[in-house]
């Protein structure tokens, strides 16, 4: 009985410490106007037949392969924005979510993630 209480106490202390050390900028309000603009921009491009998919994160050696395969197999334009992404966080996030939701409805899965997983699995098998 003492172990669960100790674990809960430790988790509470860690959480409080993390919140106390978080910069004020980390706790921010979502800009709903930016989100709405991102959703609308994605819908407008999808309606025109343009599917732009942004990948945020560290560059990988397989990025070019992902980009080429997504374009040739699914007509998806893959863009890489690095670790930080763009300056319009809420716009970009909503845009990306809208595109991914569209792809999941159309294909039943996220094609870019499937491509990335297949390439990584193939590379691991080759090593």
Secondary structure, DSSP 8 states (H G I E B T S, - for coil): -HHHHHHHHHHHHHHHHHHHHS-GGGS----HHHHHHHHHHHHHHHHTT-EEEEE-SS--TTHHHHHHHHHHHH-EEEEE-TTT--S-HHHHHHHHHHHHHHHHHHHSS-HHHHHHHHHHHHHHHH-
